[in-house]
Amino acid sequence: MELSVIFAFWCVSILFVLTPGADWAYVILAGIKGKFILNAVTGLVFGHLMAILCVAAGVGALVQHYPILLTAMTIMGACYLLWMGINLFIHPATISTETDATQSLDSAGSWLIKGVGISGLNPKVLLLFFALLPPFIHPQMAFSPTVQIILLGLIHLISCAVVYMFVGIAAKKLLRSRPRAVKAVSRISGGLMMLIAAILFIGQI
């Protein structure tokens, strides 16, 4: 693929990555906890990877023909975000004082799985790739359109990983010594998740 195409795609992609949303809210929460940033980011990236593979496999076209599939995905994603947001708002995160010995592998795994759920069940991610990737695909190139979608998707994943890790580490550095700020940011993150869920629900009315 031409470098100009790759760079043009990256310029568009990074704007979406830098826009705060449910992913940001989740990774900030991981930063507050201080231990599971990598797990949370890995989960979010896996969720984006699922969306990229779905578009590459032609699921986007299937959704166009059967809108009920998108409706079902939207409702599922909204319910999941609403559940996460309510729990976070009612029970805001606190600075963890647990030692490495007391923090179980199950906790690390749960952060990864929840991250996959937040980005993987978000229909906006699938729609983003369905709208974002095709304009940069050129059938006359040596690589097939499917391979081009995957290659450009990997560039997006790298941007996600770098930005989300930075956000998580920044949250850890800035908030770990400020218990009140931690609770406030947690509730804001929870409120953001609920707001996004509400927008998704309203979009189906």
C-alpha positions in Angstrom: 0.0 0.0 0.0 1.2 3.5 -0.7 2.5 5.5 2.3 0.3 8.4 1.4 -2.8 6.3 1.8 -1.6 4.9 5.1 -0.8 8.3 6.4 -4.1 9.8 5.3 -6.0 6.9 7.0 -3.9 7.4 10.2 -4.7 11.1 10.3 -8.5 10.4 10.2 -8.2 7.4 12.5 -6.3 9.2 15.2 -9.0 11.9 15.5 -11.5 9.2 16.5 -9.0 7.6 19.0 -8.4 11.0 20.6 -12.1 11.7 21.1 -13.1 10.8 24.7 -15.8 8.2 25.0 -16.6 4.9 26.7 -13.1 3.5 26.0 -11.5 6.5 27.6 -13.8 6.3 30.6 -12.9 2.6 31.1 -9.2 3.1 30.8 -9.2 6.1 33.2 -10.9 3.8 35.7 -8.2 1.2 35.2 -5.6 3.9 35.8 -7.3 4.9 39.0 -7.1 1.3 40.2 -3.4 1.4 39.2 -2.7 -2.2 38.4 -4.8 -3.4 35.4 -4.2 -0.7 32.8 -2.6 -3.2 30.4 -5.4 -5.7 30.8 -8.0 -3.0 30.2 -6.3 -1.6 27.1 -5.7 -5.2 25.8 -9.4 -5.9 26.1 -10.4 -2.6 24.4 -8.0 -3.3 21.5 -9.4 -6.9 21.2 -12.9 -5.4 20.9 -11.7 -3.1 18.1 -10.0 -6.1 16.4 -13.3 -8.0 16.5 -15.0 -5.1 14.7 -12.2 -4.9 12.1 -12.4 -8.6 11.3 -16.2 -8.3 11.1 -15.9 -5.6 8.4 -13.2 -7.6 6.6 -15.5 -10.7 6.6 -18.3 -8.7 5.1 -20.5 -8.5 8.2 -20.9 -4.8 7.6 -22.7 -5.6 4.3 -24.9 -8.2 6.1 -25.9 -5.6 8.6 -26.9 -3.3 5.8 -29.3 -5.9 4.4 -30.6 -6.9 7.9 -30.9 -3.7 10.0 -32.4 -5.8 12.9 -28.9 -7.1 13.5 -27.6 -3.6 14.2 -30.6 -2.9 16.3 -29.9 -6.0 18.4 -26.2 -5.1 18.7 -27.1 -1.5 19.7 -29.5 -2.6 22.5 -27.0 -5.1 23.8 -24.2 -2.6 23.8 -26.3 0.1 25.4 -27.5 -2.3 28.2 -23.9 -3.3 28.9 -22.7 0.3 29.1 -25.7 1.3 31.2 -24.9 -1.5 33.7 -21.3 -0.5 33.9 -22.1 3.1 34.3 -24.7 2.7 37.0 -22.3 0.4 39.0 -19.5 2.9 38.6 -21.6 5.9 39.6 -23.1 4.2 42.7 -19.9 2.5 43.7 -17.1 4.9 42.6 -13.6 3.6 42.4 -11.3 4.0 45.4 -7.5 3.9 45.4 -6.5 0.3 45.9 -4.4 -0.7 48.8 -4.2 -4.3 47.9 -0.9 -6.0 47.6 0.2 -8.0 44.6 -0.4 -11.2 46.6 -4.0 -10.3 47.2 -4.9 -9.2 43.7 -6.1 -12.3 41.9 -5.6 -13.3 38.3 -9.4 -13.4 38.0 -9.4 -9.6 38.6 -6.9 -9.1 35.8 -9.0 -11.4 33.5 -12.2 -9.5 34.4 -10.7 -6.2 33.4 -9.7 -7.7 30.0 -13.1 -9.3 29.4 -15.0 -6.1 30.4 -12.8 -4.1 28.0 -13.7 -6.5 25.1 -17.3 -6.1 26.0 -17.2 -2.3 26.1 -15.6 -1.9 22.7 -16.7 -5.1 21.1 -20.4 -4.7 21.9 -20.4 -1.0 20.9 -22.1 -0.9 17.5 -20.6 2.6 16.9 -17.2 0.9 16.6 -18.5 -1.4 13.9 -20.2 1.4 12.1 -17.0 3.5 12.4 -14.9 0.9 10.7 -17.6 0.3 8.1 -17.6 4.0 7.2 -13.9 4.7 7.8 -12.1 1.8 6.1 -13.7 1.5 2.6 -12.8 4.9 1.3 -9.1 4.0 1.7 -9.4 0.6 -0.1 -8.3 0.4 -3.7 -9.3 -2.8 -5.6 -6.5 -2.2 -8.2 -3.8 -2.6 -5.5 -1.7 -5.9 -5.2 -3.4 -6.7 -1.9 -7.0 -7.8 -1.8 -9.5 -5.5 -0.2 -9.8 -7.8 2.8 -6.0 -7.7 3.4 -6.0 -3.9 3.0 -8.8 -3.6 5.6 -6.9 -5.7 8.0 -3.6 -3.8 7.4 -5.3 -0.4 8.0 -7.2 -1.8 10.9 -3.9 -2.8 12.5 -2.7 0.8 12.2 -5.8 1.9 14.0 -5.2 -0.7 16.7 -1.7 0.5 17.3 -3.0 4.1 17.7 -5.6 2.8 20.2 -3.1 0.9 22.2 -0.6 3.9 22.5 -3.3 6.5 23.2 -5.2 4.4 25.7 -2.0 3.4 27.6 -1.0 7.0 27.8 -4.5 8.0 29.1 -4.4 5.2 31.7 -0.9 6.0 32.9 -1.7 9.7 33.1 -4.8 8.9 35.2 -2.7 6.8 37.5 0.0 9.5 37.9 -2.4 12.4 38.4 -5.2 10.8 40.4 -3.6 8.1 42.6 -2.7 10.7 45.3 -6.0 12.4 45.2 -8.8 10.3 46.7 -11.5 12.9 46.2 -10.6 13.4 42.6 -10.6 9.7 42.1 -14.3 9.5 43.3 -15.3 12.5 41.2 -13.6 11.2 38.0 -15.1 7.7 38.6 -18.6 9.2 38.8 -18.0 11.3 35.7 -16.8 8.2 33.9 -19.9 6.3 35.1 -22.1 9.2 34.0 -20.4 9.3 30.6 -21.1 5.6 30.1 -24.8 6.1 31.1 -25.0 9.1 28.7 -23.6 7.1 25.8 -26.0 4.2 26.6 -28.9 6.7 26.6 -27.9 8.1 23.3 -27.8 4.6 21.9 -31.2 3.8 23.2 -32.7 7.1 21.9 -31.2 6.3 18.5 -33.4 3.2 18.3 -36.7 5.1 19.0 
